[in-house]
Amino acid sequence: MEAEGVRDAAAAARHARFGRLPERIRFHQMVEEKKAVPSGAAADSYNPEGAWNHFSCLALDLGL
């Protein structure tokens, strides 16, 4: 009889936690607007220190 009370308490706890769906998220809350970077900006310029990550090397991928 005590086991039924434990199951009922566990079921009540689960229902309290998962018994309803979360609030709906609207589309305008999921979208973030940013200004575009103009072409020819510093973001497109060559960066010799960061250039290594644009190439694939099997030895580097294998950690050799």
Gaussian input, Z-matrix of N, CA and C with variables (Angstrom, degrees):
# hf/3-21g

backbone

0 1
 N
 C     1     B1
 C     2     B2     1     A1
 N     3     B3     2     A2     1     D1
 C     4     B4     3     A3     2     D2
 C     5     B5     4     A4     3     D3
 N     6     B6     5     A5     4     D4
 C     7     B7     6     A6     5     D5
 C     8     B8     7     A7     6     D6
 N     9     B9     8     A8     7     D7
 C    10    B10     9     A9     8     D8
 C    11    B11    10    A10     9     D9
 N    12    B12    11    A11    10    D10
 C    13    B13    12    A12    11    D11
 C    14    B14    13    A13    12    D12
 N    15    B15    14    A14    13    D13
 C    16    B16    15    A15    14    D14
 C    17    B17    16    A16    15    D15
 N    18    B18    17    A17    16    D16
 C    19    B19    18    A18    17    D17
 C    20    B20    19    A19    18    D18
 N    21    B21    20    A20    19    D19
 C    22    B22    21    A21    20    D20
 C    23    B23    22    A22    21    D21
 N    24    B24    23    A23    22    D22
 C    25    B25    24    A24    23    D23
 C    26    B26    25    A25    24    D24
 N    27    B27    26    A26    25    D25
 C    28    B28    27    A27    26    D26
 C    29    B29    28    A28    27    D27
 N    30    B30    29    A29    28    D28
 C    31    B31    30    A30    29    D29
 C    32    B32    31    A31    30    D30
 N    33    B33    32    A32    31    D31
 C    34    B34    33    A33    32    D32
 C    35    B35    34    A34    33    D33
 N    36    B36    35    A35    34    D34
 C    37    B37    36    A36    35    D35
 C    38    B38    37    A37    36    D36
 N    39    B39    38    A38    37    D37
 C    40    B40    39    A39    38    D38
 C    41    B41    40    A40    39    D39
 N    42    B42    41    A41    40    D40
 C    43    B43    42    A42    41    D41
 C    44    B44    43    A43    42    D42
 N    45    B45    44    A44    43    D43
 C    46    B46    45    A45    44    D44
 C    47    B47    46    A46    45    D45
 N    48    B48    47    A47    46    D46
 C    49    B49    48    A48    47    D47
 C    50    B50    49    A49    48    D48
 N    51    B51    50    A50    49    D49
 C    52    B52    51    A51    50    D50
 C    53    B53    52    A52    51    D51
 N    54    B54    53    A53    52    D52
 C    55    B55    54    A54    53    D53
 C    56    B56    55    A55    54    D54
 N    57    B57    56    A56    55    D55
 C    58    B58    57    A57    56    D56
 C    59    B59    58    A58    57    D57
 N    60    B60    59    A59    58    D58
 C    61    B61    60    A60    59    D59
 C    62    B62    61    A61    60    D60
 N    63    B63    62    A62    61    D61
 C    64    B64    63    A63    62    D62
 C    65    B65    64    A64    63    D63
 N    66    B66    65    A65    64    D64
 C    67    B67    66    A66    65    D65
 C    68    B68    67    A67    66    D66
 N    69    B69    68    A68    67    D67
 C    70    B70    69    A69    68    D68
 C    71    B71    70    A70    69    D69
 N    72    B72    71    A71    70    D70
 C    73    B73    72    A72    71    D71
 C    74    B74    73    A73    72    D72
 N    75    B75    74    A74    73    D73
 C    76    B76    75    A75    74    D74
 C    77    B77    76    A76    75    D75
 N    78    B78    77    A77    76    D76
 C    79    B79    78    A78    77    D77
 C    80    B80    79    A79    78    D78
 N    81    B81    80    A80    79    D79
 C    82    B82    81    A81    80    D80
 C    83    B83    82    A82    81    D81
 N    84    B84    83    A83    82    D82
 C    85    B85    84    A84    83    D83
 C    86    B86    85    A85    84    D84
 N    87    B87    86    A86    85    D85
 C    88    B88    87    A87    86    D86
 C    89    B89    88    A88    87    D87
 N    90    B90    89    A89    88    D88
 C    91    B91    90    A90    89    D89
 C    92    B92    91    A91    90    D90
 N    93    B93    92    A92    91    D91
 C    94    B94    93    A93    92    D92
 C    95    B95    94    A94    93    D93
 N    96    B96    95    A95    94    D94
 C    97    B97    96    A96    95    D95
 C    98    B98    97    A97    96    D96
 N    99    B99    98    A98    97    D97
 C   100   B100    99    A99    98    D98
 C   101   B101   100   A100    99    D99
 N   102   B102   101   A101   100   D100
 C   103   B103   102   A102   101   D101
 C   104   B104   103   A103   102   D102
 N   105   B105   104   A104   103   D103
 C   106   B106   105   A105   104   D104
 C   107   B107   106   A106   105   D105
 N   108   B108   107   A107   106   D106
 C   109   B109   108   A108   107   D107
 C   110   B110   109   A109   108   D108
 N   111   B111   110   A110   109   D109
 C   112   B112   111   A111   110   D110
 C   113   B113   112   A112   111   D111
 N   114   B114   113   A113   112   D112
 C   115   B115   114   A114   113   D113
 C   116   B116   115   A115   114   D114
 N   117   B117   116   A116   115   D115
 C   118   B118   117   A117   116   D116
 C   119   B119   118   A118   117   D117
 N   120   B120   119   A119   118   D118
 C   121   B121   120   A120   119   D119
 C   122   B122   121   A121   120   D120
 N   123   B123   122   A122   121   D121
 C   124   B124   123   A123   122   D122
 C   125   B125   124   A124   123   D123
 N   126   B126   125   A125   124   D124
 C   127   B127   126   A126   125   D125
 C   128   B128   127   A127   126   D126
 N   129   B129   128   A128   127   D127
 C   130   B130   129   A129   128   D128
 C   131   B131   130   A130   129   D129
 N   132   B132   131   A131   130   D130
 C   133   B133   132   A132   131   D131
 C   134   B134   133   A133   132   D132
 N   135   B135   134   A134   133   D133
 C   136   B136   135   A135   134   D134
 C   137   B137   136   A136   135   D135
 N   138   B138   137   A137   136   D136
 C   139   B139   138   A138   137   D137
 C   140   B140   139   A139   138   D138
 N   141   B141   140   A140   139   D139
 C   142   B142   141   A141   140   D140
 C   143   B143   142   A142   141   D141
 N   144   B144   143   A143   142   D142
 C   145   B145   144   A144   143   D143
 C   146   B146   145   A145   144   D144
 N   147   B147   146   A146   145   D145
 C   148   B148   147   A147   146   D146
 C   149   B149   148   A148   147   D147
 N   150   B150   149   A149   148   D148
 C   151   B151   150   A150   149   D149
 C   152   B152   151   A151   150   D150
 N   153   B153   152   A152   151   D151
 C   154   B154   153   A153   152   D152
 C   155   B155   154   A154   153   D153
 N   156   B156   155   A155   154   D154
 C   157   B157   156   A156   155   D155
 C   158   B158   157   A157   156   D156
 N   159   B159   158   A158   157   D157
 C   160   B160   159   A159   158   D158
 C   161   B161   160   A160   159   D159
 N   162   B162   161   A161   160   D160
 C   163   B163   162   A162   161   D161
 C   164   B164   163   A163   162   D162
 N   165   B165   164   A164   163   D163
 C   166   B166   165   A165   164   D164
 C   167   B167   166   A166   165   D165
 N   168   B168   167   A167   166   D166
 C   169   B169   168   A168   167   D167
 C   170   B170   169   A169   168   D168
 N   171   B171   170   A170   169   D169
 C   172   B172   171   A171   170   D170
 C   173   B173   172   A172   171   D171
 N   174   B174   173   A173   172   D172
 C   175   B175   174   A174   173   D173
 C   176   B176   175   A175   174   D174
 N   177   B177   176   A176   175   D175
 C   178   B178   177   A177   176   D176
 C   179   B179   178   A178   177   D177
 N   180   B180   179   A179   178   D178
 C   181   B181   180   A180   179   D179
 C   182   B182   181   A181   180   D180
 N   183   B183   182   A182   181   D181
 C   184   B184   183   A183   182   D182
 C   185   B185   184   A184   183   D183
 N   186   B186   185   A185   184   D184
 C   187   B187   186   A186   185   D185
 C   188   B188   187   A187   186   D186
 N   189   B189   188   A188   187   D187
 C   190   B190   189   A189   188   D188
 C   191   B191   190   A190   189   D189

   B1=1.4420
   B2=1.5198
   B3=1.3340
   B4=1.4647
   B5=1.5340
   B6=1.3287
   B7=1.4631
   B8=1.5243
   B9=1.3404
   B10=1.4605
   B11=1.5196
   B12=1.3124
   B13=1.4582
   B14=1.5217
   B15=1.3345
   B16=1.4664
   B17=1.5162
   B18=1.3347
   B19=1.4609
   B20=1.5143
   B21=1.3195
   B22=1.4577
   B23=1.5249
   B24=1.3213
   B25=1.4577
   B26=1.5211
   B27=1.3405
   B28=1.4590
   B29=1.5264
   B30=1.3183
   B31=1.4647
   B32=1.5208
   B33=1.3081
   B34=1.4667
   B35=1.5285
   B36=1.3296
   B37=1.4687
   B38=1.5247
   B39=1.3547
   B40=1.4650
   B41=1.5107
   B42=1.3170
   B43=1.4583
   B44=1.5239
   B45=1.3249
   B46=1.4604
   B47=1.5221
   B48=1.3371
   B49=1.4638
   B50=1.5231
   B51=1.3235
   B52=1.4561
   B53=1.5256
   B54=1.2989
   B55=1.4506
   B56=1.5140
   B57=1.3350
   B58=1.4671
   B59=1.5183
   B60=1.3085
   B61=1.4569
   B62=1.5251
   B63=1.3337
   B64=1.4601
   B65=1.5283
   B66=1.3132
   B67=1.4607
   B68=1.5223
   B69=1.3125
   B70=1.4513
   B71=1.5270
   B72=1.3333
   B73=1.4568
   B74=1.5159
   B75=1.2985
   B76=1.4611
   B77=1.5272
   B78=1.3277
   B79=1.4536
   B80=1.5200
   B81=1.3127
   B82=1.4700
   B83=1.5315
   B84=1.3343
   B85=1.4600
   B86=1.5302
   B87=1.3273
   B88=1.4589
   B89=1.5240
   B90=1.3278
   B91=1.4524
   B92=1.5195
   B93=1.3255
   B94=1.4557
   B95=1.5238
   B96=1.3230
   B97=1.4528
   B98=1.5168
   B99=1.3327
   B100=1.4575
   B101=1.5200
   B102=1.3264
   B103=1.4545
   B104=1.5195
   B105=1.3161
   B106=1.4555
   B107=1.5259
   B108=1.3367
   B109=1.4575
   B110=1.5184
   B111=1.3272
   B112=1.4704
   B113=1.5351
   B114=1.3349
   B115=1.4623
   B116=1.5240
   B117=1.3272
   B118=1.4504
   B119=1.5153
   B120=1.3196
   B121=1.4590
   B122=1.5246
   B123=1.3050
   B124=1.4599
   B125=1.5243
   B126=1.3136
   B127=1.4610
   B128=1.5281
   B129=1.3351
   B130=1.4602
   B131=1.5234
   B132=1.3121
   B133=1.4581
   B134=1.5277
   B135=1.3269
   B136=1.4627
   B137=1.5209
   B138=1.3370
   B139=1.4562
   B140=1.5254
   B141=1.3482
   B142=1.4632
   B143=1.5254
   B144=1.3044
   B145=1.4648
   B146=1.5186
   B147=1.3241
   B148=1.4535
   B149=1.5136
   B150=1.3498
   B151=1.4570
   B152=1.5224
   B153=1.3267
   B154=1.4575
   B155=1.5222
   B156=1.3352
   B157=1.4661
   B158=1.5248
   B159=1.3277
   B160=1.4626
   B161=1.5258
   B162=1.3111
   B163=1.4492
   B164=1.5187
   B165=1.3211
   B166=1.4509
   B167=1.5215
   B168=1.2956
   B169=1.4479
   B170=1.5276
   B171=1.3166
   B172=1.4562
   B173=1.5248
   B174=1.3158
   B175=1.4686
   B176=1.5195
   B177=1.3155
   B178=1.4657
   B179=1.5233
   B180=1.3320
   B181=1.4657
   B182=1.5317
   B183=1.3213
   B184=1.4549
   B185=1.5075
   B186=1.3296
   B187=1.4448
   B188=1.5152
   B189=1.3356
   B190=1.4701
   B191=1.5102
   A1=110.91
   A2=115.18
   A3=118.45
   A4=111.39
   A5=116.87
   A6=121.19
   A7=110.60
   A8=116.98
   A9=119.46
   A10=111.07
   A11=117.63
   A12=121.13
   A13=111.45
   A14=116.28
   A15=120.46
   A16=109.90
   A17=117.30
   A18=120.67
   A19=110.65
   A20=116.77
   A21=119.85
   A22=111.05
   A23=117.82
   A24=120.96
   A25=110.30
   A26=116.79
   A27=120.51
   A28=110.32
   A29=116.07
   A30=119.59
   A31=110.37
   A32=117.47
   A33=120.39
   A34=110.20
   A35=117.12
   A36=120.18
   A37=110.64
   A38=116.89
   A39=119.94
   A40=110.97
   A41=116.85
   A42=120.28
   A43=111.06
   A44=117.48
   A45=120.41
   A46=111.04
   A47=116.25
   A48=119.72
   A49=112.25
   A50=118.16
   A51=122.51
   A52=113.46
   A53=118.74
   A54=121.46
   A55=115.88
   A56=117.26
   A57=118.59
   A58=109.55
   A59=115.88
   A60=121.11
   A61=110.07
   A62=117.64
   A63=119.71
   A64=110.88
   A65=116.15
   A66=119.65
   A67=110.03
   A68=115.62
   A69=121.79
   A70=110.04
   A71=116.74
   A72=122.04
   A73=107.95
   A74=116.72
   A75=121.83
   A76=110.26
   A77=116.63
   A78=121.13
   A79=111.31
   A80=118.28
   A81=120.14
   A82=111.80
   A83=117.47
   A84=120.45
   A85=111.52
   A86=117.57
   A87=121.40
   A88=112.74
   A89=118.22
   A90=122.32
   A91=110.04
   A92=115.11
   A93=120.76
   A94=107.82
   A95=116.85
   A96=120.67
   A97=109.57
   A98=115.08
   A99=121.66
   A100=108.56
   A101=115.98
   A102=119.30
   A103=108.29
   A104=115.67
   A105=120.86
   A106=109.24
   A107=115.02
   A108=120.52
   A109=107.59
   A110=118.57
   A111=119.53
   A112=110.75
   A113=116.77
   A114=120.02
   A115=109.95
   A116=115.47
   A117=120.30
   A118=112.72
   A119=117.01
   A120=120.70
   A121=109.93
   A122=115.99
   A123=121.75
   A124=111.67
   A125=118.34
   A126=121.44
   A127=111.40
   A128=117.82
   A129=121.78
   A130=112.81
   A131=118.27
   A132=120.20
   A133=110.76
   A134=116.22
   A135=122.81
   A136=110.11
   A137=115.49
   A138=121.39
   A139=107.03
   A140=118.51
   A141=119.57
   A142=113.72
   A143=119.17
   A144=120.87
   A145=112.00
   A146=117.60
   A147=120.83
   A148=113.45
   A149=117.62
   A150=120.80
   A151=112.36
   A152=119.27
   A153=121.90
   A154=112.32
   A155=117.94
   A156=119.02
   A157=113.31
   A158=118.26
   A159=120.86
   A160=111.98
   A161=117.27
   A162=120.86
   A163=109.50
   A164=115.11
   A165=120.30
   A166=108.78
   A167=116.76
   A168=121.88
   A169=107.27
   A170=116.82
   A171=120.58
   A172=111.32
   A173=117.37
   A174=120.13
   A175=110.09
   A176=118.11
   A177=120.58
   A178=111.30
   A179=115.96
   A180=119.49
   A181=111.33
   A182=116.58
   A183=121.01
   A184=112.58
   A185=117.59
   A186=121.65
   A187=113.40
   A188=116.95
   A189=120.12
   A190=110.94
   D1=-36.35
   D2=179.07
   D3=-67.94
   D4=-31.26
   D5=179.48
   D6=-64.44
   D7=-35.85
   D8=177.91
   D9=-65.18
   D10=-37.62
   D11=177.90
   D12=-65.80
   D13=-37.14
   D14=177.69
   D15=-67.21
   D16=-42.94
   D17=178.23
   D18=-63.66
   D19=-41.92
   D20=179.56
   D21=-65.12
   D22=-39.07
   D23=178.09
   D24=-66.63
   D25=-39.91
   D26=178.08
   D27=-66.62
   D28=-41.11
   D29=178.43
   D30=-65.20
   D31=-38.89
   D32=178.76
   D33=-66.54
   D34=-38.47
   D35=178.21
   D36=-65.79
   D37=-42.47
   D38=177.61
   D39=-63.36
   D40=-42.41
   D41=-179.50
   D42=-65.67
   D43=-37.30
   D44=178.25
   D45=-65.57
   D46=-34.56
   D47=-177.63
   D48=-85.48
   D49=-43.11
   D50=-172.87
   D51=-115.05
   D52=11.82
   D53=-172.63
   D54=-74.77
   D55=-11.42
   D56=179.60
   D57=-140.07
   D58=158.47
   D59=179.95
   D60=-76.42
   D61=153.38
   D62=176.25
   D63=-68.35
   D64=164.70
   D65=179.81
   D66=-64.54
   D67=147.00
   D68=-178.48
   D69=-71.78
   D70=137.98
   D71=177.06
   D72=-98.03
   D73=125.19
   D74=-178.70
   D75=-77.70
   D76=156.50
   D77=-177.63
   D78=-61.50
   D79=-41.88
   D80=-177.02
   D81=-67.54
   D82=-17.20
   D83=175.76
   D84=-82.80
   D85=-18.02
   D86=-178.96
   D87=-94.11
   D88=-13.67
   D89=-173.92
   D90=-100.26
   D91=134.82
   D92=175.88
   D93=-120.62
   D94=128.14
   D95=-179.92
   D96=-100.57
   D97=134.51
   D98=177.15
   D99=-129.77
   D100=151.64
   D101=174.90
   D102=-75.62
   D103=142.46
   D104=178.97
   D105=-77.32
   D106=147.89
   D107=176.77
   D108=-79.47
   D109=129.72
   D110=179.38
   D111=-63.53
   D112=148.00
   D113=-178.35
   D114=-65.73
   D115=145.85
   D116=-178.70
   D117=82.15
   D118=11.82
   D119=-178.68
   D120=-79.05
   D121=176.86
   D122=-177.67
   D123=-64.04
   D124=-22.37
   D125=-179.69
   D126=-65.76
   D127=-28.14
   D128=-179.01
   D129=-91.69
   D130=-5.32
   D131=-176.96
   D132=-74.67
   D133=163.66
   D134=-177.59
   D135=-76.40
   D136=131.71
   D137=177.76
   D138=-121.62
   D139=104.13
   D140=-175.47
   D141=-64.19
   D142=-30.37
   D143=179.97
   D144=-74.75
   D145=-28.50
   D146=-179.51
   D147=-99.43
   D148=0.45
   D149=-175.74
   D150=-71.23
   D151=-23.21
   D152=-176.20
   D153=-62.82
   D154=-27.95
   D155=-175.03
   D156=-82.77
   D157=2.89
   D158=178.98
   D159=-96.05
   D160=-3.43
   D161=-177.91
   D162=-115.80
   D163=148.32
   D164=179.22
   D165=-103.71
   D166=133.87
   D167=179.85
   D168=-135.21
   D169=124.90
   D170=-177.37
   D171=-63.05
   D172=-38.40
   D173=179.49
   D174=-62.90
   D175=-41.65
   D176=177.96
   D177=-67.49
   D178=-39.15
   D179=179.74
   D180=-63.40
   D181=-35.08
   D182=-179.62
   D183=-85.29
   D184=-5.96
   D185=178.91
   D186=77.60
   D187=26.46
   D188=-179.25
   D189=-89.25

